[in-house]
Amino acid sequence: MASQLPTIPRVTFTIIEPISLVVGFIGAIWDPAWFIGEQLPEKQVLPASEHSIVMAQQLGNMYLLMCFVGLAVLTTTSEIKVVRSYLVALWLGDIGHLAFTCLALGKERVMQPQAWNATTWGNIGFTLAGLGDCALRNRFR
């Protein structure tokens, strides 16, 4: 089914998205304390607790699960309704992702992108770019 999507959404959801999810998985599993510290732009001096490390690893596992589910849906179904439902679910999840990231940052830090670290750019910039692509192209009918 993915082959029937226009080029940009096809590349986004079958190549870029899975790669970014695997990278998130690796970061959260390989070095969860680093992963936790990178969630906000300023360097956190406090050590990560065992609880937060487990949460980071569980989140990393969810990234890998999302990668597998996305590839399974987009490479096995021939039903456009299934693909559309999957992409709407991703879109809604991205809205929540942005909302919670911005809530954690607060208005002042959200409005200072020059102070963002790579993770914040990924959480906000990359997600906004993907949402913009979906909203502007709206080719999943």
KEKOL-824164 format. One record per residue (C-alpha): y, z, x; residue in one letter; chain; residue number from 1. Coordinates in pm, whole numbers. Example, Ala and Ser with C-alpha at 12.3 -4.5 7.8 and 13.67 -1.06 7.14 Angstrom:
site yy: -450	zz: 780	xx: 1230	type: A	mol: A	seq: 1
site yy: -106	zz: 714	xx: 1367	type: S	mol: A	seq: 2
END
This chain:
site yy: 0	zz: 0	xx: 0	type: M	mol: A	seq: 1
site yy: 239	zz: 74	xx: 283	type: A	mol: A	seq: 2
site yy: 238	zz: -295	xx: 372	type: S	mol: A	seq: 3
site yy: 410	zz: -366	xx: 39	type: Q	mol: A	seq: 4
site yy: 707	zz: -143	xx: 120	type: L	mol: A	seq: 5
site yy: 1020	zz: -301	xx: 266	type: P	mol: A	seq: 6
site yy: 1032	zz: -291	xx: 647	type: T	mol: A	seq: 7
site yy: 1264	zz: 7	xx: 700	type: I	mol: A	seq: 8
site yy: 1090	zz: 245	xx: 454	type: P	mol: A	seq: 9
site yy: 749	zz: 129	xx: 581	type: R	mol: A	seq: 10
site yy: 842	zz: 203	xx: 943	type: V	mol: A	seq: 11
site yy: 1012	zz: 529	xx: 841	type: T	mol: A	seq: 12
site yy: 718	zz: 669	xx: 644	type: F	mol: A	seq: 13
site yy: 422	zz: 530	xx: 840	type: T	mol: A	seq: 14
site yy: 552	zz: 561	xx: 1197	type: I	mol: A	seq: 15
site yy: 869	zz: 771	xx: 1239	type: I	mol: A	seq: 16
site yy: 786	zz: 1046	xx: 988	type: E	mol: A	seq: 17
site yy: 429	zz: 1102	xx: 1115	type: P	mol: A	seq: 18
site yy: 549	zz: 1112	xx: 1476	type: I	mol: A	seq: 19
site yy: 823	zz: 1363	xx: 1393	type: S	mol: A	seq: 20
site yy: 570	zz: 1579	xx: 1207	type: L	mol: A	seq: 21
site yy: 329	zz: 1576	xx: 1501	type: V	mol: A	seq: 22
site yy: 616	zz: 1667	xx: 1737	type: V	mol: A	seq: 23
site yy: 707	zz: 1958	xx: 1507	type: G	mol: A	seq: 24
site yy: 342	zz: 2064	xx: 1500	type: F	mol: A	seq: 25
site yy: 317	zz: 2058	xx: 1880	type: I	mol: A	seq: 26
site yy: 640	zz: 2255	xx: 1927	type: G	mol: A	seq: 27
site yy: 542	zz: 2523	xx: 1678	type: A	mol: A	seq: 28
site yy: 186	zz: 2560	xx: 1811	type: I	mol: A	seq: 29
site yy: 242	zz: 2513	xx: 2186	type: W	mol: A	seq: 30
site yy: 536	zz: 2753	xx: 2219	type: D	mol: A	seq: 31
site yy: 610	zz: 2931	xx: 1891	type: P	mol: A	seq: 32
site yy: 864	zz: 3169	xx: 2049	type: A	mol: A	seq: 33
site yy: 1067	zz: 2871	xx: 2176	type: W	mol: A	seq: 34
site yy: 1029	zz: 2699	xx: 1836	type: F	mol: A	seq: 35
site yy: 1162	zz: 3009	xx: 1657	type: I	mol: A	seq: 36
site yy: 1456	zz: 3041	xx: 1897	type: G	mol: A	seq: 37
site yy: 1555	zz: 2678	xx: 1845	type: E	mol: A	seq: 38
site yy: 1595	zz: 2704	xx: 1467	type: Q	mol: A	seq: 39
site yy: 1960	zz: 2801	xx: 1504	type: L	mol: A	seq: 40
site yy: 2201	zz: 2647	xx: 1758	type: P	mol: A	seq: 41
site yy: 2278	zz: 2960	xx: 1959	type: E	mol: A	seq: 42
site yy: 2023	zz: 3091	xx: 2203	type: K	mol: A	seq: 43
site yy: 1841	zz: 3388	xx: 2057	type: Q	mol: A	seq: 44
site yy: 1796	zz: 3667	xx: 2308	type: V	mol: A	seq: 45
site yy: 1563	zz: 3872	xx: 2089	type: L	mol: A	seq: 46
site yy: 1192	zz: 3823	xx: 2150	type: P	mol: A	seq: 47
site yy: 992	zz: 3668	xx: 1867	type: A	mol: A	seq: 48
site yy: 776	zz: 3915	xx: 1678	type: S	mol: A	seq: 49
site yy: 406	zz: 3862	xx: 1622	type: E	mol: A	seq: 50
site yy: 489	zz: 3807	xx: 1254	type: H	mol: A	seq: 51
site yy: 737	zz: 3530	xx: 1326	type: S	mol: A	seq: 52
site yy: 497	zz: 3368	xx: 1575	type: I	mol: A	seq: 53
site yy: 225	zz: 3353	xx: 1309	type: V	mol: A	seq: 54
site yy: 477	zz: 3207	xx: 1062	type: M	mol: A	seq: 55
site yy: 582	zz: 2941	xx: 1314	type: A	mol: A	seq: 56
site yy: 220	zz: 2846	xx: 1378	type: Q	mol: A	seq: 57
site yy: 151	zz: 2828	xx: 1005	type: Q	mol: A	seq: 58
site yy: 457	zz: 2606	xx: 963	type: L	mol: A	seq: 59
site yy: 332	zz: 2387	xx: 1248	type: G	mol: A	seq: 60
site yy: 0	zz: 2356	xx: 1069	type: N	mol: A	seq: 61
site yy: 185	zz: 2248	xx: 753	type: M	mol: A	seq: 62
site yy: 362	zz: 1977	xx: 954	type: Y	mol: A	seq: 63
site yy: 27	zz: 1840	xx: 1063	type: L	mol: A	seq: 64
site yy: -106	zz: 1860	xx: 707	type: L	mol: A	seq: 65
site yy: 200	zz: 1668	xx: 580	type: M	mol: A	seq: 66
site yy: 133	zz: 1402	xx: 845	type: C	mol: A	seq: 67
site yy: -229	zz: 1362	xx: 734	type: F	mol: A	seq: 68
site yy: -143	zz: 1360	xx: 362	type: V	mol: A	seq: 69
site yy: 136	zz: 1105	xx: 409	type: G	mol: A	seq: 70
site yy: -79	zz: 869	xx: 611	type: L	mol: A	seq: 71
site yy: -368	zz: 911	xx: 366	type: A	mol: A	seq: 72
site yy: -152	zz: 835	xx: 63	type: V	mol: A	seq: 73
site yy: 29	zz: 542	xx: 219	type: L	mol: A	seq: 74
site yy: -277	zz: 378	xx: 373	type: T	mol: A	seq: 75
site yy: -536	zz: 427	xx: 99	type: T	mol: A	seq: 76
site yy: -374	zz: 376	xx: -238	type: T	mol: A	seq: 77
site yy: -287	zz: 43	xx: -393	type: S	mol: A	seq: 78
site yy: -94	zz: 206	xx: -679	type: E	mol: A	seq: 79
site yy: 283	zz: 189	xx: -650	type: I	mol: A	seq: 80
site yy: 313	zz: 485	xx: -892	type: K	mol: A	seq: 81
site yy: 126	zz: 706	xx: -645	type: V	mol: A	seq: 82
site yy: 345	zz: 592	xx: -356	type: V	mol: A	seq: 83
site yy: 661	zz: 640	xx: -562	type: R	mol: A	seq: 84
site yy: 552	zz: 992	xx: -665	type: S	mol: A	seq: 85
site yy: 475	zz: 1080	xx: -305	type: Y	mol: A	seq: 86
site yy: 816	zz: 952	xx: -186	type: L	mol: A	seq: 87
site yy: 997	zz: 1141	xx: -466	type: V	mol: A	seq: 88
site yy: 814	zz: 1459	xx: -359	type: A	mol: A	seq: 89
site yy: 926	zz: 1399	xx: 2	type: L	mol: A	seq: 90
site yy: 1282	zz: 1339	xx: -115	type: W	mol: A	seq: 91
site yy: 1284	zz: 1666	xx: -311	type: L	mol: A	seq: 92
site yy: 1132	zz: 1850	xx: -15	type: G	mol: A	seq: 93
site yy: 1401	zz: 1708	xx: 214	type: D	mol: A	seq: 94
site yy: 1672	zz: 1834	xx: -21	type: I	mol: A	seq: 95
site yy: 1522	zz: 2184	xx: 0	type: G	mol: A	seq: 96
site yy: 1489	zz: 2151	xx: 377	type: H	mol: A	seq: 97
site yy: 1859	zz: 2067	xx: 407	type: L	mol: A	seq: 98
site yy: 1963	zz: 2341	xx: 165	type: A	mol: A	seq: 99
site yy: 1772	zz: 2615	xx: 348	type: F	mol: A	seq: 100
site yy: 1886	zz: 2493	xx: 690	type: T	mol: A	seq: 101
site yy: 2250	zz: 2490	xx: 579	type: C	mol: A	seq: 102
site yy: 2213	zz: 2829	xx: 412	type: L	mol: A	seq: 103
site yy: 2078	zz: 2979	xx: 735	type: A	mol: A	seq: 104
site yy: 2353	zz: 2818	xx: 944	type: L	mol: A	seq: 105
site yy: 2640	zz: 2911	xx: 714	type: G	mol: A	seq: 106
site yy: 2937	zz: 2689	xx: 635	type: K	mol: A	seq: 107
site yy: 3115	zz: 2747	xx: 966	type: E	mol: A	seq: 108
site yy: 2821	zz: 2635	xx: 1182	type: R	mol: A	seq: 109
site yy: 2731	zz: 2348	xx: 950	type: V	mol: A	seq: 110
site yy: 3082	zz: 2213	xx: 996	type: M	mol: A	seq: 111
site yy: 3052	zz: 2223	xx: 1379	type: Q	mol: A	seq: 112
site yy: 2796	zz: 1952	xx: 1462	type: P	mol: A	seq: 113
site yy: 2922	zz: 1942	xx: 1823	type: Q	mol: A	seq: 114
site yy: 2764	zz: 2288	xx: 1866	type: A	mol: A	seq: 115
site yy: 2426	zz: 2194	xx: 1715	type: W	mol: A	seq: 116
site yy: 2115	zz: 2187	xx: 1931	type: N	mol: A	seq: 117
site yy: 1848	zz: 1914	xx: 1909	type: A	mol: A	seq: 118
site yy: 1652	zz: 2103	xx: 1645	type: T	mol: A	seq: 119
site yy: 1956	zz: 2139	xx: 1421	type: T	mol: A	seq: 120
site yy: 2033	zz: 1769	xx: 1464	type: W	mol: A	seq: 121
site yy: 1675	zz: 1696	xx: 1362	type: G	mol: A	seq: 122
site yy: 1684	zz: 1934	xx: 1067	type: N	mol: A	seq: 123
site yy: 2016	zz: 1805	xx: 933	type: I	mol: A	seq: 124
site yy: 2100	zz: 1469	xx: 1090	type: G	mol: A	seq: 125
site yy: 1752	zz: 1315	xx: 1085	type: F	mol: A	seq: 126
site yy: 1687	zz: 1443	xx: 732	type: T	mol: A	seq: 127
site yy: 2023	zz: 1315	xx: 602	type: L	mol: A	seq: 128
site yy: 1958	zz: 974	xx: 756	type: A	mol: A	seq: 129
site yy: 1623	zz: 956	xx: 579	type: G	mol: A	seq: 130
site yy: 1768	zz: 1067	xx: 247	type: L	mol: A	seq: 131
site yy: 2050	zz: 816	xx: 282	type: G	mol: A	seq: 132
site yy: 1804	zz: 537	xx: 351	type: D	mol: A	seq: 133
site yy: 1602	zz: 625	xx: 41	type: C	mol: A	seq: 134
site yy: 1906	zz: 665	xx: -182	type: A	mol: A	seq: 135
site yy: 2083	zz: 348	xx: -66	type: L	mol: A	seq: 136
site yy: 1779	zz: 120	xx: -66	type: R	mol: A	seq: 137
site yy: 1601	zz: 258	xx: -375	type: N	mol: A	seq: 138
site yy: 1331	zz: -7	xx: -334	type: R	mol: A	seq: 139
site yy: 1034	zz: 196	xx: -448	type: F	mol: A	seq: 140
site yy: 1023	zz: 67	xx: -806	type: R	mol: A	seq: 141
END
